[in-house]
Amino acid sequence: MDLIQVNQEKCIHCGLCADACPTEFITMVNQVPQATGLSCIACGHCVAVCPVEAMDNVKAPLAQQFPLKKVPVLDADTAATFLRARRSIRRYKQDAVPREKILQLLDIARMAPTGGNTQGVAYHVIDNADTMLKITSLVIDWMEEQIDKGSPWAPYFAVSVNKYRKTGQDVILRGAPCLIVAITAKSFQPRGRDNTHFSLAYAELYAPAIDLGTCWAGFFEACAASGYQQLINVLGLPEKMVVTGGLMVGYPQFTYKRLVDRNPLQVTWQ
């Protein structure tokens, strides 16, 4: 079967499909769209841009693309407030997050842009309280090993280790009821890690719309990225997969009444 099919009765020979194709896979030959290039990245631009639904693509079928009359656009002030209002949540209610809601979150996360539309990110979700506590304990153990080895991060790790050992407070996963672990194939690095960051950023931005809060699990990710075997064993991931990110998820304990601020904007022009 040919990768693209063109309904000649509908086609108006406008050439938009060829113009929109980012890899020049589609070209106009005698005013007819044809697949003449070497690489289709399944972006679906050709199908989506056709004004008369004449184009179909095996990798991005017309039947699986939803009609869109107008892209909803927030006004500038609303968009700015929404983005500035996002916070990293480090205090969570103890309420469990329904798995249906996590699936809703990840269904948006998978829509994030990726390099060359390579995608390739899967998600391993942990919502068992005992497993969450075990992960925190193992990350603390790993931190102590790094401190003993004289890691440049030792002074930073020591603060969290000391607090955990003295109080038992979860300084790694912050008492979150759920941890989303992003995984990609080992052979897919470093692009898999980049794609993960795009994906989890989408999750972080979408989360407040469904009453959830998130925070990047940086200590967990660093431990997993180091290949710490005790943690890898607990995760039970397939041999060919590697952790590329972690995101704590839960219902925020607090409501914040002020917008965040950041360092002054730094821009150079040339």
C-alpha positions as CSV (number, residue, x, y, z in Angstrom):
1,M,0.0,0.0,0.0
2,D,1.2,3.5,-0.9
3,L,2.0,5.7,2.1
4,I,-0.2,8.5,0.9
5,Q,-3.5,8.3,-1.0
6,V,-5.1,11.3,-2.8
7,N,-8.8,11.4,-3.6
8,Q,-8.5,12.8,-7.1
9,E,-12.2,13.7,-7.2
10,K,-11.7,16.0,-4.2
11,C,-8.2,17.2,-4.8
12,I,-8.1,20.9,-5.9
13,H,-4.3,20.7,-6.6
14,C,-3.6,23.6,-4.3
15,G,-0.2,22.1,-3.2
16,L,-0.7,22.9,0.5
17,C,0.2,19.4,1.5
18,A,3.5,19.6,-0.3
19,D,4.2,23.1,1.1
20,A,3.4,21.9,4.7
21,C,5.5,18.8,4.5
22,P,8.6,19.4,6.8
23,T,10.7,16.7,5.1
24,E,9.7,17.4,1.5
25,F,8.4,13.8,1.4
26,I,5.5,15.1,-0.7
27,T,6.0,17.0,-3.8
28,M,3.7,18.2,-6.6
29,V,4.2,16.3,-9.8
30,N,2.1,17.5,-12.7
31,Q,0.0,19.3,-10.1
32,V,-0.7,16.1,-8.2
33,P,0.6,15.4,-4.7
34,Q,3.0,12.4,-4.7
35,A,5.4,10.7,-2.3
36,T,8.8,11.3,-3.8
37,G,10.9,11.9,-0.7
38,L,12.8,9.5,1.5
39,S,11.4,10.2,5.0
40,C,7.9,10.7,6.4
41,I,7.9,11.5,10.1
42,A,4.2,10.9,10.5
43,C,3.5,14.5,11.6
44,G,0.2,14.5,9.8
45,H,0.6,18.1,8.5
46,C,-0.4,17.0,5.0
47,V,-3.7,15.5,6.1
48,A,-4.5,18.3,8.5
49,V,-3.8,21.2,6.1
50,C,-5.9,19.8,3.2
51,P,-9.0,22.1,2.9
52,V,-11.1,19.4,1.2
53,E,-10.1,16.2,3.0
54,A,-8.5,14.8,-0.2
55,M,-5.3,13.6,1.5
56,D,-4.8,10.5,3.5
57,N,-1.6,9.1,5.0
58,V,-1.1,5.6,6.4
59,K,1.1,7.0,9.2
60,A,-1.4,9.7,10.1
61,P,-4.8,8.5,8.9
62,L,-7.5,11.0,8.1
63,A,-10.0,8.9,10.1
64,Q,-7.9,9.5,13.3
65,Q,-7.6,13.2,12.9
66,F,-10.3,15.3,14.6
67,P,-11.9,18.3,12.7
68,L,-10.8,21.6,14.1
69,K,-12.6,24.7,12.9
70,K,-10.6,27.2,15.0
71,V,-7.7,26.8,17.4
72,P,-8.8,28.2,20.8
73,V,-6.4,31.0,21.8
74,L,-6.2,32.5,25.2
75,D,-5.8,36.3,25.3
76,A,-2.3,37.4,26.3
77,D,-3.2,38.4,29.9
78,T,-5.0,35.1,30.6
79,A,-2.2,33.1,29.1
80,A,0.5,35.0,31.0
81,T,-1.4,34.5,34.3
82,F,-2.0,30.8,33.7
83,L,1.7,30.2,33.0
84,R,2.9,32.3,35.9
85,A,0.5,30.6,38.3
86,R,2.0,27.1,37.8
87,R,4.0,26.1,40.8
88,S,6.1,23.1,41.8
89,I,4.0,21.4,44.5
90,R,5.9,19.9,47.4
91,R,3.0,19.5,49.9
92,Y,0.2,17.1,48.9
93,K,-3.1,16.0,50.4
94,Q,-3.1,12.3,51.3
95,D,-6.0,11.6,48.9
96,A,-5.2,9.0,46.3
97,V,-5.4,10.2,42.7
98,P,-7.8,8.0,40.6
99,R,-5.9,6.2,37.9
100,E,-8.5,7.5,35.4
101,K,-7.2,11.0,36.2
102,I,-3.6,10.0,35.8
103,L,-4.5,8.5,32.4
104,Q,-6.2,11.8,31.5
105,L,-3.0,13.6,32.4
106,L,-0.7,11.3,30.4
107,D,-3.0,11.3,27.4
108,I,-2.2,15.0,27.1
109,A,1.5,14.5,27.9
110,R,1.9,12.2,25.0
111,M,0.8,15.0,22.7
112,A,3.9,17.1,23.4
113,P,6.2,17.9,20.5
114,T,9.2,15.7,20.0
115,G,12.3,15.9,17.9
116,G,11.4,14.8,14.4
117,N,8.1,13.4,15.8
118,T,10.1,10.5,17.3
119,Q,8.0,10.4,20.5
120,G,9.2,7.1,22.1
121,V,8.3,8.0,25.7
122,A,6.4,5.5,27.9
123,Y,5.2,5.9,31.4
124,H,5.6,3.7,34.5
125,V,3.2,4.9,37.2
126,I,3.7,4.1,40.9
127,D,0.8,4.8,43.3
128,N,1.5,2.2,45.9
129,A,2.4,4.0,49.2
130,D,4.8,1.3,50.4
131,T,6.7,1.4,47.1
132,M,6.9,5.2,47.2
133,L,8.4,5.0,50.7
134,K,10.9,2.4,49.5
135,I,12.0,4.6,46.6
136,T,12.6,7.6,49.0
137,S,14.6,5.4,51.3
138,L,16.8,4.1,48.4
139,V,17.4,7.5,47.0
140,I,18.6,8.6,50.5
141,D,20.9,5.6,50.6
142,W,22.3,6.6,47.2
143,M,22.8,10.1,48.3
144,E,24.8,8.9,51.3
145,E,27.0,6.9,49.0
146,Q,27.6,10.0,46.9
147,I,28.5,12.0,50.0
148,D,31.0,9.3,51.1
149,K,32.5,9.4,47.6
150,G,33.0,13.2,47.8
151,S,30.5,14.0,45.0
152,P,30.4,17.7,44.1
153,W,26.7,17.4,45.1
154,A,27.6,16.2,48.6
155,P,26.9,19.4,50.5
156,Y,23.5,19.7,48.7
157,F,22.6,16.1,49.3
158,A,23.7,16.3,53.0
159,V,20.9,18.7,53.8
160,S,18.2,16.3,52.6
161,V,19.9,13.2,54.1
162,N,20.2,14.8,57.5
163,K,16.6,16.0,57.5
164,Y,15.3,12.5,56.5
165,R,17.5,10.7,59.1
166,K,16.4,13.1,61.9
167,T,12.7,13.5,61.1
168,G,11.7,10.8,58.7
169,Q,10.2,13.4,56.5
170,D,9.9,12.5,52.8
171,V,12.3,14.9,51.3
172,I,12.5,13.0,48.0
173,L,8.9,12.4,46.8
174,R,7.4,14.9,49.2
175,G,4.6,12.6,50.3
176,A,3.1,12.6,46.9
177,P,0.6,9.8,46.4
178,C,1.8,9.1,42.8
179,L,5.0,9.1,40.9
180,I,5.1,9.1,37.1
181,V,8.3,7.6,35.8
182,A,9.1,8.4,32.2
183,I,11.0,5.7,30.4
184,T,12.5,5.4,26.9
185,A,14.7,2.8,25.2
186,K,18.4,2.9,26.1
187,S,19.2,3.0,22.4
188,F,17.1,6.2,22.1
189,Q,19.4,8.5,24.1
190,P,19.9,11.4,24.3
191,R,16.8,12.2,22.3
192,G,14.6,10.1,24.6
193,R,15.5,12.4,27.5
194,D,14.8,15.5,25.5
195,N,11.4,14.1,24.5
196,T,10.7,13.2,28.1
197,H,11.2,16.8,29.2
198,F,8.7,18.1,26.5
199,S,6.2,15.4,27.6
200,L,6.4,16.1,31.4
201,A,6.3,19.8,30.8
202,Y,2.9,19.3,29.0
203,A,1.8,17.2,32.0
204,E,2.8,20.0,34.5
205,L,0.9,22.6,32.5
206,Y,-2.2,20.5,32.1
207,A,-2.3,19.2,35.7
208,P,-4.0,22.3,37.3
209,A,-6.9,22.0,34.8
210,I,-7.8,18.7,36.4
211,D,-7.1,19.9,40.0
212,L,-3.7,18.2,40.2
213,G,-0.3,19.6,41.3
214,T,3.1,18.3,40.1
215,C,6.8,18.6,40.9
216,W,9.8,17.3,39.0
217,A,11.4,14.5,41.0
218,G,14.9,15.6,40.4
219,F,16.6,13.6,43.2
220,F,14.8,10.4,42.0
221,E,15.8,11.1,38.4
222,A,19.4,11.6,39.3
223,C,19.5,8.4,41.3
224,A,17.9,6.4,38.5
225,A,20.1,8.0,35.8
226,S,23.2,6.9,37.8
227,G,22.1,3.3,37.4
228,Y,21.7,2.7,41.1
229,Q,20.8,-1.0,41.0
230,Q,18.7,-1.2,44.1
231,L,16.4,1.5,42.7
232,I,16.3,-0.1,39.3
233,N,15.3,-3.4,40.9
234,V,12.4,-1.8,42.7
235,L,11.1,-0.2,39.5
236,G,11.2,-3.5,37.7
237,L,11.6,-2.0,34.3
238,P,12.3,-3.9,31.1
239,E,16.0,-4.5,30.5
240,K,16.2,-2.3,27.4
241,M,14.4,0.7,29.0
242,V,16.0,3.5,31.1
243,V,14.5,6.2,33.3
244,T,14.5,9.6,31.7
245,G,12.3,11.6,34.1
246,G,10.1,11.6,37.1
247,L,7.1,13.7,38.1
248,M,5.3,13.7,41.5
249,V,1.6,14.1,41.2
250,G,-1.2,14.7,43.7
251,Y,-3.7,17.1,45.0
252,P,-2.0,20.3,46.3
253,Q,-2.3,20.9,50.0
254,F,-2.2,24.7,49.7
255,T,-3.8,27.3,47.5
256,Y,-1.4,30.1,46.5
257,K,-2.6,33.6,46.4
258,R,0.3,35.3,44.6
259,L,2.0,34.8,41.2
260,V,5.6,33.6,41.0
261,D,8.4,35.9,40.1
262,R,11.8,35.0,38.5
263,N,15.1,36.6,37.9
264,P,15.1,39.7,35.7
265,L,14.8,39.0,32.0
266,Q,18.1,38.8,30.2
267,V,18.1,39.2,26.4
268,T,20.8,40.0,23.9
269,W,20.2,41.0,20.3
270,Q,22.3,40.7,17.2
